[in-house]
């Protein structure tokens, strides 16, 4: 006689929730498996907890596991656990009739824009099964009750029947999902493996997948074997060779076996002192799919108001797409009680640390709120602060090993400089990690700390120069005076240096000064200052004439303190762009051209009063300031200074024609002769004209 079936009505809010789940178009349906596995894990936790005081509860099933069995022929996905199981009363209470605050809370969250994927945090994750299934059966056995079947097709009711048809499951629960026709992909082996790896890889208990294996097996032909069995043994021995050829055949045999999907254990839950380097390495490779080992690791836990554990890794090399705008913002995976929640929470770690990879697992992160609210959560700010702090500690540890730090700095120096630009709180700590070549150490990079220790007593500022390349700035005219006075200058060739130095401004109470800008005092004493002022008076006439010739191209013309070998140089104003910054901004594909009109700096033309060219020019001006040669030479000097100072020429062809004229003078070619040649070339002869036209067409 079949067992009696009882029918119950769903509590109104649960009916409403199920209706919403079934009828909502939701693309990320895979979360159903995460929720059901988490429920199974919780059930196993409960029985394990009971076993601490009463070992006998495990006698009905000693192994603790979650097993997934896809039945592609019948379209059923089974999820079995050896957890605590449910009594008949539990089935009624937990899966349908007693009003749960979680149901109401989840409905409210959905209406305010939350994601269905948050369902588990409201305690109603079970109902996500209806995202992919038309009908759900729950077969369950509790130690204190008989085995029951709960069943519902998500109408307004569900049934509970004492199970007399299925074999006993010992203890625990088996959920059978009768899949919708358009959701059969979730029965595919690869799909299940991918979902488990993404969401449930670090569940504490083994997650097994029943997989089909096809093996080739060589067997004897059954019919032949029966005949042979009736024959005397002597004959069997006589035709042994014939039998080997005739009576063996290969058949394909299908077998099923349990494959464990979550072999990577949650390393962060263990004591760091008990973990070997190889274990960290294996975990890093499993987490990131990197083929190389990590460069450094930081394993820590935070206790107090908030408790969380984390493992952070620094890779050996930078990913090629590190600063891609469409890329994932960071590589930190957020777990709550070992269940994956998200890996794109931008508030978890700042953008400049986007190369750090790792895991954060919180025991008490309140996720019963939408993602939007989560990202503003105070707890996340505490996690972020701790992660940044630990990253800086890790960088400081790496800095103690020069070889490792050189690798790290080569890969991630841009990130540190971006951090200086963006992170005001940690700017001073990041400044300690910066390294640059300098005029005193061209091959080895120097830190700001080492620079300061080498500074002469008289020097009160840290000097640096920015430019496109080392070759362009190592012999820059700006360095001449500093080299003569043996003052060290840092050489900065990374475009981001322009941004980071604007924010850093000071190190160890010493100002950072760009030597390509005006107002650099070169640490002069009173005597040198007086001599310079006297020199400036002598050349006032020349400065005025040069300014008159150049007009609006320069703001002022002064006598330089920087130059020793070059005749002149162009500096920029203290608060505008440097020449290098102007070049960088012009190269921006989507730049705002109006910005350059007010940020492009006013230029100051500095003349070297000790240079023969400037002295000779001054004499000419004194004799006749309207001399045409003075105007030509002044313009030529200005244009060459544009090039040596890192600017670009606005009219390269006029500069080229001036150089050509000088070449002609050097070769004693008459100007008129050059002009005639140019005119003649403008009007080609008939034959050459035709040929060249034909060539152009080709």
ABEGO torsion letter per residue (X at the ends): XBBBBBBBBBBAAAAAAAAAAAABBBABAAAAAAAAAAAAAAAAAAAAAAAAABAAAAAABABBBBBBBBBAAAGBBBBBBABAEBBAAAAAAAAGABBBAAAAAAAAAAAAGBBAAAAAAAGAAAAAAAAABABBBBBBBBAABBBBBBBBAGBABBBBBBBAABBBAGBEBBBBBBBBAAAAAAABAAAAAAAAAAAAAABABBBBBBBBBBBBBBBBBAAAAAAAAABBAAAAAAAAAAAAAAABBBBBBBBBBBBBABABBBAAABBAAABBAAAAAAAAAAAAGBABBBABBBBBBBBEABBBBBBBBBBABBBAAAABAABBABABBBBBGGBBABAABAAABBAAAAABBEBBBBAABBAABBAAAAAABAAAAAAAAAAAAAAAAAAAAAAABAAAAAAAAAAAAAAAAAAAAABAAAAAAAAAABBBBBAABAABBBBAAAAAAABBAABABBBBBBBABAAAAAABAAAAAAAAAGBBBBBBABAAAAAAAAAAGBBGGBBBBBAABBGBAGGBBAAAAAAAAAAAAAAAAAAAAAAAAAEAABABBBBBAABAABABBBBBBAABBBAAAAAAAAABAABBAAAAAAABBBBBBBBBAABAAAAAAAAAAAABAABAAAAAAAAAAAAAAAAAAGBBBABAAAAAAAAAAAAAAAAGBBAAAAAAAAAAAABBBAAAAAAAAAAAAX
